[in-house]
Structure formats: C-alpha cells, structure tokens
Amino acid sequence: MRYIQRQSAFARGLHWIHTIACLSLFATGLMLFIPQVAGAVGVATLNGARLVHRVMAAIFIGAPILGIIINPKGFKHFWKSMVFKWDDDDKEFTKKFFPYLLFGAKQHMPPQREQKSGQVVADGAIVIFSILISLTGIVLVWPATFGGAGSAMWTWSLLLHDVSMVLLSVLLIAHIYIGAGIFKPYRGMGRLMFGDGKVSETDALYHWGTWAKEELRKGDKVTTA
C-alpha cells in the first residue's frame, strides 16, 4: 500500500505544543470564567490556575511565532494552501458539507485540493479568534499599559476575550470531532498530527483527490509499506 506524507515532523511537533497549551488554557479559563467553578476550587487553586493560564498563553502565542521564524517556507506554504480562488468543486463541497456531516460516505463530495474549502473557512475562523483572544489577553494581563483595569479598552477586551473563547470552543470541538477521526469518514486521521503524518493513497484520494493525484504524480512524498 502506498502512503503520502501529509504532515511534516515540524508541523506535528508544533501542533502537539499548541494543543497542550490550548487545552490547558480552556481548563484554567473555565475556572476564571465561571464563578461557580471558581468558588468550588478555592482561592489557592484559582491562583494556581491564573499562573498556569498566563504561562500557557505565552506558549500559545509564542509557539506559532517561533514556528514562522524557524520555518518561514512552511508558513508560506500554509498561507498559500489557505488563500486561493475557489472553483466549482470548492463551492459544491461547502454547499454539501453539513449533509456530509449527517450522512458521511453516503454523500458524494467533489475532489479537493490540499485544504478543503470548508476546512479553510473553519481554520480561518480559528486563526482569527486565536489572534483576537491573544491580543485581548495581553490587554487583560497588562491593563496599566492600556489605560488601566476598568477602562473602556479593558472592558471591551474582557468581553471580546470571553466571546472569542466561547466561539473558539465551538470550532475546536468540531475540529476534534473531525480531525481525531470520531466522524467515521475520517477514522484513523488522527495519525496525521498525532502519529507519523502519513495518509494512505485510498484515504488521500477520497478526502483530497486533487492534491493526492498531484502528490502521487510527483512521488517525492510517497512511500510504500
């Protein structure tokens, strides 16, 4: 059977770091966001959660920036895969995406390039909310620099931080549902980011037909097992 190397070791490592930071931020953020949880865990635990939240926030912000510095070609490739002119297949895929989630393999989907059109929309929203939650978080950590706690900027930052967290949570739940292979057509796809980064020829052609055919033609990322 032939396999295509879809994710590099660098991308998988960065994804691991960001995943750990992200899950830690949500766990500690819930303690700070929900008063009932804050009251239940106690002051000492809450203070510890604040510290962990700030450390993980630094990793959450710093890891992608460091990744861009270390591997600018990878970032350029990612950007190109996210920004492109949609063709009829891309539009059809997006139109059929929700029926696809309901009926899975029974719903015929058009061939896709390296990033599916629906995936681009979801990932783009994740990037936007991640940037927004990072910028507002900086204001909340250093309020004196931005007019002080209680200022208009601080108040709006707190609101946007919380709203961004809720929306990002919804998107990430969907991301985990599909990417981790809980959604049956993507069964086994967790290996792309948490395994060896390879996808079988059959799965590649099914999910990313246009991209897979191009990679099979070039052959430099293709291995046989």
Secondary structure, 3 states (H helix, E strand, C coil): CEEEECCCHHHHHHHHHHHHHHHHHHHHHHHHHCHHHHHHHCHHHHHHHHHHHHHHHHHHHHHHHHHHHHCHHHHHHHHHHHCCCCCHHHHHHHHHHHHHHHHHHHCCCCCCCCCCHHHHHHHHHHHHHHHHHHHHHHHHHCHHHHCCCCCHHHHHHHHHHHHHHHHHHHHHHHHHHHHCCCCHHHCCCCHHHHCCCEEEHHHHHHHCHHHHHHHHHHCCCEEEC
